[in-house]
Amino acid sequence: MKRTIAIGWGNLKTGLVLTLAIVALLWASFTGVGTSIFSEKGKFICYFENVNGLVGGSPIWMAGIEVGNVKSVKFVHLDPVRQIKVTCRVKKSVWLGLTEDAGVQLGTIGFVGDKYLEIVPGTIGRPPIEEMGVVRTLDVGSAGAMFKAGETVMDNAATVVEELDTMLTRMNRGDGTLGRLASDEELYTDMTQLVGNLTKLVASLQANQERLVASIEKTSDALSDVSGQVSKNTGTLGKIINDPALYDNLTATSAQLDSIMLKINSAEGTLGLFVNDTALYSEFTNLMVRVGNLVTDIEQNPRKYFKFSVF
């Protein structure tokens, strides 16, 4: 007996909805992510010599924001530079940035990551290009120069890593200054002791500095007190500086000394004659000689001048 399977309209409707949803998701995944499938988009064209792995569905960025995706990539061989035609699709909301001086360039996520196309917006205020218009390519034909810089960075990084590995190997063997610092316990002990001594020295210098500052402050206070006494005409120094009588006395004494010196130079008085009269000097000299001779004779012949008698 033949059996018939009855499919309800409700089940069929559910299946159609699920099928359409799956188809929409697949279509969206193949046409690029990051942009809504319902947003209005416009298309433009750009040419490259080498796209370095750019494929249909690759994202298109503008100012770091994903604004569309690559629709197709195919060979055209128009000239040595324009070998590959790339058709792009972006949101209409960013179309104002696609002016005649706008440009596109290839980019990569990381050095060996996925490729993307980046739009460099043109001058604001200029008219935008028409639908399916050509946008100039900034890295004309090849992204080799762009990736070459990445390769150079990678090579430099590899060199640095190799040098670090060599340095660490030498340190583990105890070679060089760093190696000895890392492996020589005696040197570590000496350095620790040196650091301790330096710490004590710094502490001592700080203490001496504090004492020096205190001494300077005391000296400053003492000078301030002396200055106050001078200003108030108190104390010996204050009287010397401010007392006019002492100044007058010093002036008078100086005048008298000047008068005495004038008389001496003029051979006036006893001291003046003694200083200036050569005859008096000669007689005085002769007298001293005779006195000296007399003293010598007395020492040699005391009985001649002195008579001693016990009884």
C-alpha positions in Angstrom: 0.0 0.0 0.0 1.5 3.3 -1.1 2.0 5.8 1.7 1.8 9.6 1.1 3.7 12.1 3.2 1.8 15.2 3.8 3.9 18.4 4.2 2.1 21.2 6.0 2.3 24.8 4.6 3.7 26.0 7.9 6.6 23.6 7.7 7.3 24.6 4.1 7.2 28.2 4.9 9.7 27.7 7.7 12.0 25.8 5.5 11.9 28.5 2.8 12.8 31.2 5.4 15.7 29.2 6.7 17.0 28.6 3.2 16.8 32.2 2.3 18.6 33.1 5.6 21.4 30.6 4.8 21.7 31.9 1.3 21.9 35.5 2.5 24.6 34.7 5.1 26.6 32.8 2.5 26.3 35.7 0.1 27.3 38.2 2.7 30.4 36.1 3.7 31.6 35.9 0.1 31.0 39.6 -0.6 32.9 40.8 2.4 32.4 41.5 6.1 32.3 44.7 8.1 29.7 46.3 5.9 25.9 45.9 5.8 24.5 43.9 2.9 21.6 46.3 2.8 23.6 49.6 2.7 23.7 51.4 -0.7 27.1 50.9 -2.4 28.9 52.4 -5.4 31.6 50.9 -7.6 34.9 52.2 -8.9 37.9 50.7 -10.7 41.6 50.7 -10.1 44.5 49.0 -11.9 47.6 47.2 -10.6 50.6 45.4 -12.0 50.7 43.0 -9.1 48.1 42.6 -6.4 50.2 40.3 -4.2 47.4 38.0 -3.1 44.5 40.5 -3.1 41.3 38.5 -3.9 37.6 39.1 -4.3 35.9 39.8 -1.0 39.0 41.4 0.5 38.1 44.4 2.7 38.5 48.0 1.7 39.4 50.5 4.4 39.3 54.3 4.6 40.9 56.0 7.5 41.1 52.7 9.4 37.4 51.9 9.0 36.1 49.1 6.7 33.9 50.8 4.1 33.5 48.1 1.4 35.1 45.1 -0.3 36.7 44.0 -3.5 34.1 42.7 -6.0 36.4 41.2 -8.6 40.1 40.8 -9.6 41.0 39.9 -13.2 43.7 40.3 -15.8 43.2 42.9 -18.5 46.8 43.5 -19.8 46.1 47.1 -20.9 49.8 48.1 -20.6 52.9 47.1 -18.5 51.5 48.9 -15.5 47.8 48.2 -15.8 47.9 44.4 -15.8 45.1 43.7 -13.4 41.7 45.3 -13.0 40.2 45.5 -9.6 36.6 46.4 -9.2 35.7 47.8 -5.8 32.4 48.3 -4.0 32.1 50.9 -1.1 29.4 52.6 0.8 27.8 55.6 -0.8 28.2 57.4 2.5 32.0 57.7 1.9 31.7 58.4 -1.8 32.4 62.1 -1.3 36.0 61.1 -0.4 36.5 59.6 -3.8 37.5 62.7 -5.7 39.9 63.0 -8.7 42.9 63.3 -6.4 42.0 60.3 -4.2 44.1 57.2 -4.4 44.2 53.5 -3.5 47.1 51.4 -2.2 47.6 47.8 -1.1 48.0 46.9 2.5 48.5 43.8 4.6 47.5 42.8 8.1 50.9 41.9 9.5 53.8 41.0 7.3 52.3 37.8 6.0 48.6 38.4 6.7 45.6 39.0 4.6 45.6 41.7 2.0 43.3 44.7 1.9 42.8 47.8 -0.2 43.1 51.2 1.5 41.5 54.4 0.1 43.4 57.6 0.6 40.6 60.3 0.5 41.0 63.2 -1.8 40.5 66.9 -1.2 37.2 67.8 0.5 35.1 70.0 -1.6 36.1 68.7 -5.0 33.5 66.8 -7.1 33.5 63.0 -6.5 34.2 60.6 -9.4 31.3 59.0 -11.3 30.1 55.4 -10.8 32.7 52.9 -12.2 35.2 55.7 -12.4 38.9 55.0 -12.2 40.8 55.9 -8.9 44.5 56.3 -9.3 46.8 53.8 -7.7 49.4 55.1 -5.3 51.7 52.1 -5.3 51.6 51.7 -9.1 51.5 48.1 -10.2 53.4 46.4 -7.3 53.4 46.3 -3.6 57.0 45.0 -3.5 58.4 48.2 -2.1 55.8 48.0 0.7 56.6 44.5 1.6 60.3 45.0 1.2 60.2 47.3 4.1 58.5 44.7 6.2 61.1 42.1 5.1 63.9 44.5 6.1 62.3 44.9 9.5 62.0 41.2 9.9 65.6 40.7 8.9 66.7 43.4 11.4 64.6 41.7 14.1 66.2 38.4 13.3 69.7 39.9 13.5 68.9 41.5 16.9 67.5 38.2 18.2 70.7 36.4 17.0 72.9 39.0 18.7 70.9 38.7 21.9 71.3 35.0 21.8 75.0 35.3 21.4 75.3 37.8 24.2 73.2 35.5 26.5 75.4 32.5 25.6 78.5 34.5 26.5 77.0 35.6 29.7 76.1 32.0 30.7 79.7 31.1 30.0 81.0 34.0 32.2 82.7 35.8 29.3 83.0 39.6 29.3 82.0 42.1 31.9 78.3 41.1 31.9 79.2 37.4 32.1 81.5 38.0 35.1 78.8 40.2 36.7 76.3 37.3 36.2 78.5 34.4 37.3 81.2 35.8 39.6 79.9 35.7 43.2 83.0 37.4 44.6 82.5 40.3 42.2 78.9 40.5 43.2 80.0 40.6 46.9 82.5 43.4 46.2 79.9 45.4 44.3 77.4 44.9 47.1 80.0 46.1 49.6 80.8 49.0 47.3 77.2 50.0 47.1 77.0 49.8 50.9 80.0 52.0 51.4 78.7 54.5 48.8 75.4 54.6 50.8 77.3 55.3 54.0 79.4 58.0 52.2 76.3 59.7 50.9 74.7 59.6 54.3 77.9 61.1 55.8 78.0 63.8 53.1 74.4 64.6 53.9 75.2 64.9 57.6 78.3 67.1 56.9 76.2 69.2 54.6 73.6 69.7 57.4 76.4 70.7 59.8 77.9 73.0 57.2 74.5 74.6 56.6 74.0 75.0 60.3 77.5 76.6 60.7 76.8 79.0 57.8 73.5 79.9 59.4 75.2 80.6 62.7 77.9 82.7 61.0 75.1 84.6 59.2 73.3 85.3 62.4 76.6 86.5 64.0 77.3 88.8 61.1 73.7 90.1 61.4 74.2 90.8 65.1 77.5 92.6 64.4 75.8 94.6 61.7 73.0 95.5 64.1 75.5 96.6 66.7 77.4 98.7 64.2 74.1 100.3 63.0 73.1 101.0 66.7 76.6 102.4 67.5 77.1 99.8 70.2 80.3 97.7 70.8 83.9 98.5 69.9 83.4 98.1 66.2 80.3 100.2 66.2 82.1 103.0 68.1 85.1 102.8 65.8 82.9 103.1 62.7 80.3 105.6 64.1 82.1 107.6 66.9 83.5 110.9 65.4 85.6 111.6 68.5 87.7 108.5 67.9 88.2 109.5 64.3 89.3 113.0 65.5 91.7 111.5 67.9 93.2 109.2 65.3 93.5 112.2 63.0 95.3 114.3 65.6 97.6 111.5 66.5 98.4 111.0 62.8 99.2 114.8 62.5 101.5 114.6 65.6 103.4 111.6 64.2 103.7 113.4 60.9 105.2 116.4 62.7 107.7 114.2 64.7 108.8 112.5 61.5 109.2 115.9 59.8 111.5 117.1 62.7 113.5 113.8 62.6 114.0 114.2 58.8 115.0 117.9 59.4 117.6 116.9 62.1 115.8 118.8 64.8 116.0 117.6 68.4 118.0 114.8 69.9 116.3 112.0 67.9 116.7 114.0 64.7 120.4 114.7 65.4 120.9 111.0 66.3 119.4 109.9 63.0 120.9 112.6 60.7 124.2 113.8 62.4 127.0 111.4 61.3 129.5 112.9 63.7 127.3 111.9 66.7 127.0 108.5 65.1 130.8 108.2 64.8 131.3 109.3 68.4 128.7 106.9 69.7 130.3 104.1 67.7 133.8 105.0 69.2 132.3 105.1 72.6 130.8 101.6 72.2 134.2 100.3 70.9 136.0 101.8 74.0 133.4 100.4 76.4 133.9 97.0 74.7 137.7 97.2 75.1 137.3 98.2 78.8 135.0 95.3 79.5 137.5 92.9 77.8 140.4 94.2 79.8 138.5 94.0 83.1 137.6 90.4 82.3 141.3 89.6 81.6 142.9 91.7 84.4 140.4 92.1 87.2 143.1 92.7 89.9 144.1 95.8 87.9 140.8 97.4 88.7 139.6 95.6 91.8 141.7 94.8 95.0 140.5 92.1 97.3 141.7 91.6 100.9 140.4 89.1 103.3 142.0 90.7 106.4 
